[in-house]
């Protein structure tokens, strides 16, 4: 059975004291228990976040990692370093990483392999740009991203993969895909997994939507049958807003 998940991607926001304050606020919130909850603070604050949330239902996850296990890669962190501080899930392939840090499908395939080799769970992000959607290429673009980074995996590896469809034109713009657009793409992705692997695997894979999910639109997006949760940016920086979204299931 696939899981419902709401994950907050804090991006490059919140220093140590702000991280501690937001976590304290998050711990005060009531949750309905209908989904898994995750937050992705910045790298320097991950360890402290893990300590603060040790006995909580909120899982602390990484925003990125390198594919090498160690070595001369200035500024990077490895899967084993994340695992060593208690981070067992990592976001890979976010469009900001692809755009600003030139991450390619090939690099992402290596990162996915490295995460899985360390028994980490991956939230794998992909999505089309506005020009692709306008040209009607959005399904082809997304299918290629998924195929290039994930379709080399054996079926058994997929229990560690969560997908996050994030149309680039909807990230941080206030513009959201309509629930119908999200559903249409999620159903397309599920079909692609079925064609490559099996109907059972397709049905068991969680597919999150990301891109301007807010307290006032989360319910309608999450109500769609193939939307299994959200990857939340801006609205994850405020505890009440984040939990309104968590409780939208
Ligand atoms: P947003 O970001 O909610 O601020 O649009 C989503 C994301 O980047 O995952």
Boltz pocket constraint, residues with backbone or C-beta under 6 A from the ligand:
constraints:
  - pocket:
      binder: B
      contacts: [[A, 9], [A, 166], [A, 170], [A, 171], [A, 172], [A, 173], [A, 174], [A, 210], [A, 211], [A, 212], [A, 213], [A, 231], [A, 232], [A, 233], [A, 234], [A, 235]]
      max_distance: 6.0
